Amino acid sequence: GALKMFDTATKIKPNYAEAYFNIGVIHQELDHLENAIDSYKKAIDINPKYPDAHNNLGIVYLDSKNLDNAAAHFTLAIKFKNDFAEAHNNLGSTLQRKGLLEEALKSYKKSITLKLDFSQAHNNMGILLQKLGNNEGAVSSYEKAIAYDPSYAAAHHNLSAIKTYTENDAQITQMKSILSSNDTSLSNQAQLCFALAKANEDLGNKDEIFEFLNEGNRLRNNELNFSIDNHNIVIRSLFKKPLPSVKKTSYKFSAIKPIFIVGMPRSGTSLVEQIISNHPEVHGGGELKNLTEILTPIIQDLNSGKIDLSEDTLFSIGQQYLDSLSDLNATEIVITDKWPLNFRNIGFILSAFPEAKIVHLERDSIATCWSIYKHYFSGTGNGWAYNLDNIAEFYSSYKDLMSFWHQMYPNQIYDLCYEDLTVNQEEETQKLLKYCGLDWNESCLNFHTNKRVVDTASVNQVRQKMYQGSSDAWKNYKSYLKPLIKRLG
């Protein structure tokens, strides 16, 4: 109805910028991104100095991962309305995604100076400070976000990860009261439950940990409405025979050498990336979903028989991936990609890059699954991670696929045992660097001093020195994890 109304308005008065702006807002709310871009551009054509239109257009570009256009329009929004706190905050988010962290920090600070009670900007600043290793600053930012918006579930959850709770902590009471309120959304309830589970873990209340964990996982499972897929079976069917392999010299950007760090989430992949990327010849790329994004449509086409796994297909996969790595503008030619679920893509990797290095993390199965169960993943990708049966099923499917790859590509995948690494750090690091074709470098032992930004759930763990025994922590909760222990044998 509203669309028709604004549409009529533009027909009566074609240079009516506000009407195009309002049409853009409606399309944006309906997730019609192309139409929204079109409408905001029409509003800007009529009135080039329209800050709200520039800001909203920036948000659409940010949502569709077009970071350069997003930054350009947020900058214009600020140019035409210098005290536009929201646009400063949005520019901060964009700069952070582009890896320009000091500039992002300036944008957040500016946003907060203009609007002191802007809790979203405080929360964003907390996330950035945490990534930069400034936990004290992060705690203070999250606390401000909560002070200005006491029901801000994401800020409560972010704070819970870096704080150690003591008895009678006021935040615990606060979280419980928001949780019991009727107007708290499913997603917010789930985040609060995970935060309360962490608080009770600090206080040693085992029953309460599981009460909140089970509820948080149940809510998140309902919200994502997940059903286990047969992706691994589809992949295996494509690799019945060894494939043609692409010659390295045929690629442009052929100098780039990727190292893929794969395994289950929460198995030590962040730690290993910190170790390798502390080497002066290596750039830590972080969790790059690039390969999965390139492969998703290709796997659909392979599965429906539209294309076959020819050398041309593999060449195209390899070239698109190397192009995406060159966008990182790294000065080093060795680049780590720590997207754990690339374990599904090993066949494509070793066919498209026969010389690629693949480091596969193995960790105690129950420790891995327990760590996943008590973790709230901010993205919607790991839908299997919120139910003990689904986690166990995903885990055994992962084990099957890994043994398949090992048979298919003998001696081309390096298995690294997480527990061995924590016990024999130096020896395991030497073997790891040798496999990666890197000279020994002492700084790889001091990975916790690595200044690179850590963009994963493990941001706090990898800032600490190596610690042992984390894989035994689940033993304190044996009686609660019986179904999991039984499933994993």
N, C-alpha and C positions, 0 to 999 in steps of 0.2 A: 504493500500500500504506500509506504513512505517513498519507495523508489519511484513509483508512478508520479507521485506528487512533485518531487524534485525534478523529475524528467520533464513534466509539463512546464514547470517554472523556467527550465532552460530553453524550452521552445518559445515561450512568451518573451523571454529576455535572454537572448543567446550569450550576452557577456556577463552573466550572473555568476561570478566566481564562487560565492558561498554555496550555491545550489550544486555545482560540480564537486565542491569539497564534501558536502553532505552525502552525495551519491557515493563518493570515494569511501567515506566512513562506513556506509552500509555494506558495500562490497567487501571492505576489509573485515568487517565482523562476520560476514558469510564465508570468509576465506577465499573469495574470488580475487586472487592477487593481481592477475593481469588487468582485470577491469578496474581495480582500485588504482593501479599505477596510471592507467589511462585517464581516469577521472581527475586525480590530483594534478596530472600534467596539464589538463585542460584549465583547471583552476589557476595554475601557475602561469599558463600562457596569457590569461586575462589579467592576472595580477602577480607579476614576478616577485613582488616583495610581500609574499603571503606566508608568514612564519609557520602557522599551524599546518598549512599544506606541505611545506618543505619537511617539517618534522614527521608528519604522518607518512609521507612518501618515503622518508628515510627508514621508518619502522618496517614498511613493506619490503624494502630492499634488504634490510637486516634479516628479516624472517626468511627471505629467499636466498640468503648467503651471498648477496652481492654487496660486499663490504665497501668497495670504493665508492659506489653510487650512494650508499647509505651515509658514509662519512661526508660526502660532498653536500648532501641535502641538509644534514644536521648542522653543518658549518654555515650554510645559507640561512637556516632558521635562526641561528644565533646572531648572524650578521644583521638581520632585519629586526631582531628583538633580543638585545644583548642580555637581558635578565631572564631568559627563558630557561628555567632550572631543568625542566624535563628534557629539553634538547641537549643541554650539557651532559646530563646523565646518560642519554642515549648515545651521544658521541663517545662518552667514556666506554660504554659497552662495546661499541664498534672498534675503537682503538685497541681495546683489550683483546678482542678476537683477532685483530691484525698483529698481535704480539708487540704493540707499542705501549709498553706498560707504564713507563713514567708519564707519558702524555695522558694515558687513560686516568691515572691517579689525579693529575691536574684537573681533568674535566669533572671527576667526581667531587673533588674539593670545591671547585667553583659552583657546582650544582648545590652543594650543601650550604655554602656561604649565602647563596641567593634564597635558599628555602631550608631553614634549619631543621624543620620537622619532616624532611623528605626521607621517610624510612627506607624506601627502595634504594636510594642512592647510598645510604649508610650501609645497607646489606651488601650492595655491589662492592663498595669500598672494602668491606670486611673480607669478601671472597678474594679480592685482588691482593690485599695485604697478607692474607694467609698463604696465597700462592708465592708471594715474595719472601715468605719465611718470617714475617713479622706477626707472630701470634698475639702478642700483647695488644698491638694496634687493632688486630682483627677482632679480638674479644670486645674491645671498647666500641668498635663500630657496630657489632651485632647487638651489644647492649643498648646503644642509642637507637637502633632500628626498632627494638622491642619497646623501649621507653616511649617512643612516639606512636607506635602501633602495637599495643600489647598482644593482639591476636595474630601477629605476623608469624605463621607457622614455619615458613622456610628459615627465617632468622633464628627462631628457637632451635630448629634442627641443626643449622650451621654452628650455632654457639655450643650445642651439646657435644659436638665432635671434638672441640679443642679445650673443653673445660673439664676440670675434675670436680665432681659434686661432693658436697659434705651434707650431713644430716640437716634437716630444717632449711634447706635452700629455698628461698622464696620463689625462684623460677619454677621449681617442681610444682608447687601449689598453683602457680599461675598457669602452667601448661595443662594441669589436670582440669582446671575450671574452664579453659577454652575447649578442651576435648569434650566436656560434658554439655557444652552449649549446643543448642539445636541448629544454629545457622553456620556451623563449621563444615566446610565441604569435605567430601571423601578424601581428596588428595591431602588436604591440610590435617585431617584426623590421622591419616597414615603417617605423615611426617612427625606429628607430635608423639605418636606411639613409639616410633623408632627413637626419638629423642628421650622419652621417658624410660625406654629399655636401657639406653646408655647410662642414664642417671642412676638407675637401679643396679646396673653392673658395677658402677663406681662404689655404690653403697653396699654391694655384696648381697643384695636381696634376690636370691635365685628365683623364687616363685614369681615375684613381680616382673623380673626380666622377661620371663616366658609369657606371662599374661600379656604384656605390652607388645612383645615381639610377635606372638601368634596373631594378635588383633591387627597390628600394623601390616603384617604380611597378608592377612585375609582381606583387609580393606584395599591394599594395593593390587592384589590379585583380581578382586572384583572390578576395580577401576580400569585395569588394563585388559580385562576380559580375554585372557590368553589361552591359546590351546597349543600344545606341543606340535611343532612342524616336522616334516620328514626331510628337511633340507640336506642333512648328512647323507641320507640314502640316495637322494637325487644326485648329489655330487659324486658319490661312488660310482653310480651307473654311467657317468660321463668318462670315467677313467678306467675303462676295461683293459686298455693296452697302453704301453708307454707312448707318449706323444712326441711329435716333432719338437725340437727345441730351437729357440731363436738365437742367432749369433749376436753377441753383444755389440759388435761394431756397426750393426745395421741401425742402431738407435741414434737419434740426436739426443744430447745429454747423456751420451753413453759413459761419460766419466763418473756419473753418480753411482755409488755402490750402496744399495739398501741392505740393512740388517733388520729382519723381521723378528720381533720378540713375541712369542705366542704362548697360549695355554689357557687354562680356565681363568676367569676374573678372580682376583684375590689370591693368586698363586705365587706372587713375587715378581710379576712382570715390571712393575714400576721401579722396584729396587734394582733389577738388572739393567733397566734403561739408565738409571742414575749412574750405575757403575761404568757402563760402556761410554755414556756420553760425557763423563768427566775426562775422557781421553782427549787430548788436544786436537786429534784428527777427526773427531766425530761430532756431528750435530744431533742433538736429541729432538726428534720430530714429535714425540708424544703420541697420543692415541689418534692416528690418522685413519679416518674411515674411508679414505679415498678409494682404496682398492675395492672394498665392498660396494661402494657406490658405482664404480665402473663395471663390476661384475654382475650386479643384480639384473639389469636388463639382458645381459649376454647369456646368463644362466637360463633365464626364461626362454630366450630364443633357441638355445641348445636343446632344452628339455622338450620344446614343442617341435623340434626338427627343422626350424627355419634356417639355422646355420649349422655348420659342423666345426669341430675343434681343429681347424686347419692352422698352418703356420701363420697365415694372414691374420686370423682371429687372435692368435697369441701375440703376434707382433703389435696389433692394435691395442691389446690390453696393456702390454709392457710400455708402449710409447705414451699412452694416456697417463699411466701411473708416474712415469719419469717426468712428464710435463708437470704433473701436480706437485712433485717434489721440488722441481725447479722454482715453483711459485713461493717456496719457503725462503728464497733468497739467502740460503745458507752459504757461508764461505767454505765450509768443509765439504768434501765430496762423499764421505761416509755418513749416511743418515739412518738413524734408527726409527722404526715404525713399531710402536708398542700398542697396536690394537689387538687385544688378546684373541678375539674371535677370528683373526686371520688364520687360526689353525684349520678353519674350514677351507681356506683358499690355497693350501700348500701345493697341491697339484698344479694349479695355475701359476703360482709363483715360480716353481722349479722348472716349468716348461717355458715361461716367458723370460725368466732370468736364471739360466742354468747355474750362474756363478753366485746367486744370491745366498746370503747366510741366514739360516733359520735357527733361532735359539728357542727351544721348547722347554718351558718351565714345568717341572713335576713337583707337586707338593702332596703331602698326606691327604687322602681323599676326604676324610671326615673333617679335618681342619679347614680344608678349602670350602666345603659345603656349609659348614657352620659359619664361616666368615661371610659367605654370601647371604645366608639367611638373616644375619643381623645387620645387613647393610641395605640402606635405601638408595637405589640408583636414581640419579636425578632425571636421566633420559627415560624414554619409554621402550628402549630396545630390548632390555633383558626381562621380558615378560615371564620367563620361566623361573625367575629367581625368587618368587614369593610364596613358594609352596614346597615343603620338604620332598614330596613325591616327585614333583616336576624337576627339582634340583637334582635329585638322585638319577632320574631318567636322563636329563641333559648330560650329567657327568658320565654315565656309562656309554651314552652315544658318542661323546667326545673321545673316550678311551678307545672305542671300536674304530673310530675314524683315524685316530693317531696310529694304531697298529697297522691299519690299511696303508697309510702313507709310508710308514717305515718299510713295509714289504715292497711297495711300489718304487720307493726311492732310497734304497739301502745306503747308509753312511752319508746321507746328505742333510740329515736333520740332527742338530746337536741337542741332546737331552741334558738338562741341567736340573739337578735335584735341589730344591729350595733349602731343605734341611741341611744338606751337605755344605751348601754355600754359607749358611749361618755358622756352621761349626768349623769348617776349614776355609776361612775367607780367602786367605792369600793364595793357597794352592788352587782353589776353584777359579779364582779370578785370573790366574796365570793361564790355566787351560782354556778358559772362555776367550781371552784376548787372542790366544794363539789360533783358535778355531776361526775367529773373526778376521784373521790376517792383520792384526794390529801388534805393534811392538809393545813390550812391557812398559807400563807407565805407572809410577808410584801413586799418582793422583787418583787412580781408579780405586785404591783402597780407602781413600778419604771421600767417598761418594757423598757423605752427608754434608760436605762443605760446598757441594755443587751449587752454583748460583743460578742455574737455569730454572725457569718457572715450571712448577709441577702442576699439571692440569688434570690430575686424576683424584679419585677417591682416596688414594693413599698418601695424599700430600703431607700428612703429619708423620707417618711412619718413616718416609724416606729422608726426613730431616734429622732423624736420630741415627746414632751409630748402630752398627749391626747388633741385633739382639737375638738371643737364642730362646727356644722354648715356646715361641708363639704357636707352634703347631701342636703343643700339648694342652693348650688352654681349654679345648673342648672337653677334656677329661673331667673337668669340674662339673660338667652338665650332663654326664652320661645318662642319668635316669630320664632326662627330658628329651634326649636325642635318640631314644631306642629305635623308632621307626627308620630313622636315617641310617643308623649303624647296621640295622638288619638289611636294609636295601643295598648298602654298599659292601656288605659281607666283611 
